[in-house]
Amino acid sequence: MYELLREKLQERPTPVRVAVVGCGWLGSRMLRELARIHNLEPALVATRSTDRAIAAFERLGIAPADVSVVSDAAGLAAAQASQRPIVCTDVRVVGDVQGIDVVFEATGDVLAGAEAATAALDGGMHVITMSSELDATLGVSLARRAREAGVVYSSADGDQPAVLGRLLRELEFKGFRPRLAGNCKAHLDLHQTPEGVRPFVGTGQNPYKICSFTDGSKQSTELASLANAFGFSVLRRGALGPSTTKRRLIETFDELVDLASLDGGYVDYTMGSTEPAQGGPVFVVAHRGEPEAREELKYLKEGTGPFYLFFSDHHLCHFEAASTIAEAALFGVATLRPIGRFVEAMAVAKRDLHPGRKLDGIGGFDCYGVVETAETAAQEGLLPIGLSDYVVMRKRVPKNEPVTYDDVELLENLAVSLRREQDRLPLGREVP
């Protein structure tokens, strides 16, 4: 695949021009990775952090004086005429930029991501996101819009859902039937707070983002994103998440659920399967039952079967994301996109929540996210964790109880509107 991408990029008479939305830790590094690949050109950064964006361009050898900073569509037109790199302070005007092929969304913020994505799709641009928070909350609606516009909406390679997506498609091509797929976590504290993780927050990182890794919210959105791309489900609310080793992973799940009884695929996670020098492993347990194939796989040191473990001991984030950008621009294909509503990442109270409180979103002090089937979430009116930054409590919700739509007043914005649109879609497969 990668040789083909390089070849097709070499053949292009003009570069693939990319707008990066967000210039935090991820977005600034994505600029660097784009700049090193022939014919992938970082042409614009949309962010409120103009100093950080200018500094990122400077690290690419572009002097600050040669960067145009604009705030609206009129400023964009003037800046484009000068053909200088652009920093735009309003993500909502990304769709007005002429000549942009792909918008790479790296904000990690559901509302900002929704604003950038809808503007780009309306402007006929491909949208690549590295925000499972956005995809788990609004991905079905955005994929539908992309299909209608004739462009690509996709999650980016490098984050766990798309890394798993590539592995799953490879296994299916080889005749395996996936039964379980998920992440391997090293730490999980459902009630952790942004204050509690401060000692572990690196330079340029957001404590709410780091907390979302620790309290399981990020993982829940990742599992939902993967499930909605493959039509998978969950074995129970919050998933099983057993403590096990890589060696005993299949045996552990088999003891819990009887793998032979599973019909279709499921998402889950493990604790304790991350070994030294591994960076965010992912796994797939897949079935291959023919006696001849099992005998051959035994000879190939894959075990006796019929369930086999496939494991990637890393995901490389922005180092891998450019492949998704190139695939969308060159071939019009998505690395990972939702096909319908199968699993939700729902909000659970991290502490007692009282009427009148505005919740503080993913990775905050108020809620953590867990997975649940989309059917149950719809029946019970469960609030997606991705909307928990845009609600005010109407009723009291005790600690560790799920938050429902009935418990809150929604604050009107684009993310809420898109989610209402998505909630009206049928459960199950929606996007062909």
Buried (B, 14 or more C-beta within 10 A) or exposed (E): EEEEBBEBBEEEEEBBBBBBBBBBBBBBBBBEBBBEBEBBBBBBBBBBBBEBBBBBBEEEEBEEEEBBBBEEBEBBEEBBEEEBBBBBBBBBBBBBBEEBBBBBBBBBBBBBBBBBBBBBBEBEBBBBBBBBBBBBBBBBBBBBBBBEBEBBBBBBBBBBBBBBBBBBBEBBEEEBBBBBBBBBBBEBEBEBBBEBBEEEBEEEBBBBBBBBBBBBBBBBBBBBBBBBBBBBBBBBBBBBBBEBEBEBBBEBBBEBBEBEEBEEBBBBBBBBBBEEEBEBBBBBBBBBEEEEBBEEBEEEEBEEBBBBBBBBBBBEBBBBBBBBBBBBBBEEEBBBBBBBBBBBBBBBBBBEBEEEBBBBBBBBBBBBBBBBBBBBBBEBEBBBBBBBBBBEBEEEBEEEEBBBBEBBBBBEBBBBBBBEBBBEBEBEEBBE
